[in-house]
Amino acid sequence: AAALLQELFSCQDKSKINEYCRLIKEEEVKGDKVTGLVFKELNDTFITPFDREDIDALANEMDDAIDAINRSAHKMLLYSPETHPAATSQLADIIKKGTQEIKNAIIELSSLKKKDQKVREHAKEIKRLEEKADIIYEEGIIMLFKEENSTVELIKQKEIIQELEKSANKINNVGKVLKTIIVKYA
């Protein structure tokens, strides 16, 4: 979903917005199904590699992140702005990088008890990316108010930038759960 979001905000062809949004929604639905399977497995499994609460929290936060990505794409579809400010593609890039860090951290969880450094590095990078997203968000809003003359366009673009920043925050929430797991098990 994050890769599609990145493509959506780098695409100049407005006719492709519907397709990207549809594909992102499909990924969000797949994510919901995976989250449901995780919960089913938690109920059916006697021994888990981590506390059930941590697995539940990780699955919930990941689901919230993909929901936020879907909302970001949906705002593009709903508002159909004339242009997208540079901040939107920059935030989409950060979101994509953040999800890649999550993926890499999840892969490393299986060896957490032996070697926690890689998971720590991924969690630290997720936080760094979220801080960078905050700066891009603030600069993007400042530029928007300086440069956009149309009030309607300003409102549309501001809403989209805000939703992208919320997506970056949701990805950071996944990083916080990863940090909790590191503290408990490393």
N, C-alpha and C positions, 0 to 999 in steps of 0.2 A: 504494500500500500504506500509506503514511504517513497519507494522508487517511482511509482506512478505519480505521486504528488509532485515529486521533483520534476518529472517530465511535464506535468500539467503547467507548472509555473515557469517552465523554460520554453514552452511552446508558444509560438506567435500565431498559430492558426486557430482562430476562435471556433471553427467548425469541429475541432477535436475535443473541446471541453466536455461535451456530453459523454463522449466515449471514455475519456479518462475518469470522469466521475462515476460512470457505471462500473468500470473495472475496479475502482477503489472500493465502491460499495460491495462488490462481489468479494473482495479480500476481507472486508469488515465482517461480512456474513460468515466467511470461512473461519475468521478469528473467533466469532461467537460460538461456532460449532466446536472448535478446538477447546475453548474455555469450558464448554459443557462437558466434553470428554474428560478434561482434567478433573473436574468436580466429580464425575462418575467414578473415575479411577481412584480418587481420594476416598470415596465411600466404600469402594470394593477392595481396596488394598489394606492389608493388615500392617505391614511394615513399609514405611516410606523413607527415602534417602534424607529428607529434611522434615522438620515439624510440619504437620498439616497446615497450620496457620500460615507458615512462611510460603508454602506452595500456593495456598489459596490467595494470599496477598500478592504474590508475584503474578499469578494468572489474572487476578482482578486488575492490577495496575497495567499489565500489558493490554488487556481488553480495553481499558479506559484510554490508553494511548492510541490504539487503532481507531477507536470511536472518535477521538479528537481529530485524527488525520482525516477521517471521513467527513467530519463537520467542516474542516477547512476546505476540502474540495467542494463540498455542497454549497458553501458560501460563494465560491466562484461561480457556480452554476446559477444560484439564486440571484446574485447581484449583477452578474455579467458586466464588470467594469470595462470602460473603454481601454484602459491600459493597466498593467500591473507595475507598481513601483519596484525598484531594485530590491527593496527589503523583502518582498514576497519570495523571490527566487532564492535569496540568501537564506531566509528562514527555512524554506523547503530543503535546501542543501544541508542545513544543520540537522533538520529532522531526519533526513536520510542517514547522515553520519551517526546520529544518536541511535537509530534503530540497528545499525550495523554493529555498534558497540554492545548493544543489548544482546544481539545474536551471538557475538563472540564471547560475551560473558556467560551466557547460558551454556554454551558448548564447554566452557572451562569449569562449570559447576561440578561436573562429574569427578574432577580431580582436586576439588577445593580443599579437602582435608589434608592432602599431601603437599599441595602447592597453591597458596592463595594469591600470590603476587599478581598473576595475570587478571584475575577477577577484580582485584583492587584497582589495577590500572584502567580497566574498562569502566569501572564505576567512577573513577576520578575523571576520565575523559568525558563521560556523560555529563557530569557536573560542569566541567569546563565549557562544553558545548552549550549547555543551558545558560550559563553566564554570558557567553558570546551572543546567544539569541536575545537576551535581555537588552544588550547594547544595541544590536541591530534593530530591535523593536523600537527602542527609544529614538534612535537616529531616524528610523523610517517614519515615525509619527511626526517628528520635528520637520523633516523634509516635506512630508505630505502637506502640513499646514503652511509651509512657506511657498510651495510650488503649485499646489492644486487650486485652480480658480473656481471650479464648479463645486458647489456645496454638495450636490448629490453624489458626484464622483468621490469627493473627500470622504463622505460617510461610507460609501461602499468599500473603498480601499482601506479605510481605517478598520472596519469590521473584519475584513479578510486578514489584515496584518495581526489584529488582536487574536483571531482564532488560530493562526499559525503559531503565535507565541504561546498560546495555551497548549498547543500540541507539544511544543518543546518542553513545557513544564511537566506535562504528563509523562514524557519520556524520562525526565529527571526523577519523577516519582518511582519509576521502575528501578532506576539507579539507587534510590534510597532503600528499597526493599533488598536489593543485592547487597548493599552495605550491611544491613541488618543480618543477613544470612552469613556474611563474612565474619562478623563479630561473634556470632553464635558457634560457627563450625570451624573456623580457621585456627 
